[in-house]
Amino acid sequence: MYAVLRLNAFEPDKLAQSREELEQFDETHAAQPGYVGSVVVDLGEGERFVLNLWESEAHSVAALAVLGPEVGRLLGPLMTGPSELIGVGPVISSDLAMVRATNP
């Protein structure tokens, strides 16, 4: 498994009104070959930590051709700046189970 870690900053007001765009992006993301899943952490004030998991680095790289334009179209207008790549690499340990988070 391969991981991509990012920090995204959104305009809170726009983010609160953009559920449809976020869901559309999530669906497109999940439809990519090799997609394993994502974890998104709300850090407050529009900041989100994102962990994307892929079967392999090759799957992650191939998905960029589809996801890059979709980020620009769906998420770009909501963001305060470009997504910050924190790092990428092979997953060496995980005890994640298929659990869907719910909003508090």
C-alpha positions in Angstrom: 0.0 0.0 0.0 1.1 3.5 -0.8 0.2 6.8 1.0 -0.1 10.4 -0.1 -0.3 13.0 2.7 -1.5 16.5 2.1 -2.6 19.6 4.0 -5.5 21.6 2.4 -6.7 25.0 3.4 -10.3 26.0 2.5 -12.3 29.2 2.9 -14.7 28.0 5.7 -17.8 29.8 4.3 -17.3 28.3 0.9 -16.5 24.9 2.3 -19.7 24.9 4.4 -21.8 25.5 1.2 -20.0 23.0 -1.1 -21.1 19.5 0.1 -22.1 18.5 -3.5 -18.7 19.5 -4.9 -16.9 17.6 -2.1 -19.1 14.5 -2.7 -18.5 14.6 -6.4 -14.7 14.8 -5.9 -14.8 11.9 -3.4 -16.8 9.8 -5.9 -14.3 10.5 -8.7 -11.4 9.8 -6.3 -12.9 6.5 -5.2 -13.5 5.4 -8.8 -9.8 5.4 -9.7 -8.1 2.1 -10.2 -6.0 1.1 -7.2 -7.8 3.5 -4.8 -7.9 2.0 -1.3 -9.4 4.8 0.8 -8.9 8.2 2.4 -8.8 9.7 5.9 -9.7 13.4 6.2 -9.1 15.2 9.5 -10.8 18.6 10.2 -8.1 20.7 11.8 -10.4 23.7 12.2 -10.6 27.1 10.5 -10.8 25.5 7.1 -7.7 23.3 7.3 -7.9 19.6 6.6 -5.2 16.9 6.8 -5.8 14.3 4.0 -4.3 10.8 3.9 -5.0 9.0 0.6 -4.2 5.3 0.3 -3.5 3.5 -3.0 -2.6 -0.1 -3.8 0.7 1.1 -5.3 2.7 4.2 -6.3 1.9 3.5 -9.9 -1.9 3.7 -9.2 -1.4 7.0 -7.3 0.6 8.5 -10.2 -1.8 7.3 -12.8 -4.8 8.8 -11.0 -3.2 12.3 -11.1 -4.2 12.6 -14.8 -7.9 12.4 -13.8 -7.8 13.9 -10.3 -5.6 17.0 -11.1 -8.2 18.6 -13.3 -11.0 17.7 -10.9 -9.2 19.3 -8.0 -8.9 22.5 -10.1 -12.6 22.4 -11.1 -14.2 21.2 -7.9 -11.9 22.1 -5.0 -9.8 24.9 -6.3 -12.5 27.5 -6.0 -13.0 26.6 -2.3 -9.3 26.6 -1.4 -7.2 29.5 -0.1 -4.1 28.2 -1.8 -2.6 25.2 -3.4 -2.7 21.8 -1.6 0.5 21.3 0.4 2.1 17.9 -0.2 3.5 16.7 3.1 4.9 13.4 1.9 4.4 10.2 0.0 5.7 6.6 0.6 4.9 3.0 1.3 2.7 2.2 4.2 4.7 0.1 6.6 2.1 -0.5 9.2 -1.7 -0.1 9.5 -4.5 -1.4 11.7 -7.2 0.4 9.9 -10.5 -1.5 9.4 -13.2 -0.5 6.9 -14.9 2.0 9.2 -16.9 5.0 7.9 -16.5 8.1 10.0 -19.6 10.2 10.9 -19.7 13.9 11.5 -20.2 14.8 15.2 
